């Protein structure tokens, strides 16, 4: 099966497609919950933020993790210290030069088997 070996162009393409499908589902979910999508795949000096969304007075930076199974652990377990730090730095960069008049939050959305698990305030700055 493609992707089990962890190497090769075909597994990378498969993972990108799986990730894009997961992000699309996450955006649909967030919109259905009343969020306004501010940015998708926002590139910044610290990497990429999957989704930046707002609801009421909250701006949330969302990492989307898509898995086909729990064979390698829960999707959210892949959001390690380094990734969390990059998201915090990205948020600071996003708001640099602006006055922050909102709550800033960091969420993780797990997508597995077509189902969404939204982990609100998954980590703090």
N, C-alpha and C positions, 0 to 999 in steps of 0.2 A: 504494500500500500504506500502511496505517496505520503511523505511527511514523517514516516516513522524513523527513518534513518537520520534525519536532522541535517542532511547535507544535500547539495545539488540545487540547481536552479529551479527544478520543478517543485521541490518542497518549499522554497522561498516564495515562489509564485502562489502556491496553494495557501501558504500562511497569510500572504498579503490579501488574497481574495477572501479568505475566512475572516480576517480582521476588518476588511471593508464592509462585508456583509453584517458583521456584528455591530460596527459603528452605525450603519444605516438603521438597524433595528433599535439601537440605543437612542438615536435621534427621534425616531418615530415615537418611542416610548416617552421621551422627555416632552415632546410637543403635546402628546396626549395628556400629560400631567400638568400642562399649562406653562411649561418653560418656553422662553424665547431663545432660540439658538443664535448666539452672537458670533461665534467662529467655529469652524471645523478644520481639523488638521492644521492648526495654527503653528507655523514655524517661527522660532525665536532663537536667540543665541544659546539657549540651554537645551534645545531639542524641539520636540513637537508636543503640543497639547491636543488630545483627540477632539474634545468638545469644550467650548466655553458657553455656558448657558445662564440665563437669568430668570428668576421668578421672584416677584415682589421686590424686596430690598436685598436679595441674595444673588451674588454672582458665584457660580460654581465652576470649578475646573475639574473636568471629568476624564478619568482614564478608563478606557473600555478594554476589557480583557475577554477574548473569545476563546472557548475551548470546545472540543468535541466530546471530551470525557474528563473525569477526575484522575486519570491515570498518572498525571504529573502534578497532582494537587489541585486545589480549588483555584479558579482563575485569579481571584484577588491576591493569592499568595505570591503571584509573580510581580506584585507592586512592592518592590523592595525599597530599602532605605535610599539608595541612589536615585531611583525613579521618583520617590516622594520629594527628595531634595530638589530635583530638577523642576518639578511642578511648582514648588514653593518659589524658587527663583524666577520661574516663568511668570508667576502671578505678580511678583514684585515688579518685574520688567513691564508687564502689561499695564500696570497702574502707575508706572513712573511718570512724573510730571503732571499727574492728575490728582485731584483731591478724591479720596475714597469716601463715598457716602453710601456704603453698602456693607453687608456682611460678606466676607470672602470664605468660601468653603471648598473642600477638596473631597470629591466623591469618586467612587469606583463603581462601574457598572460591569457586572459579570454577564456574559451571554453564553449559554450552554444549551444545546438541543433546542434552539429557537426560543428559549425562555430568558427573560431579563430579571436579574437580581440587582436592585439599586441599593448600594451601600452608602448611605448619607453620612457625611462627616467621617469618611474612612480613615483620615489622618488629619493632623493639625500642623500648622506652620511652626 
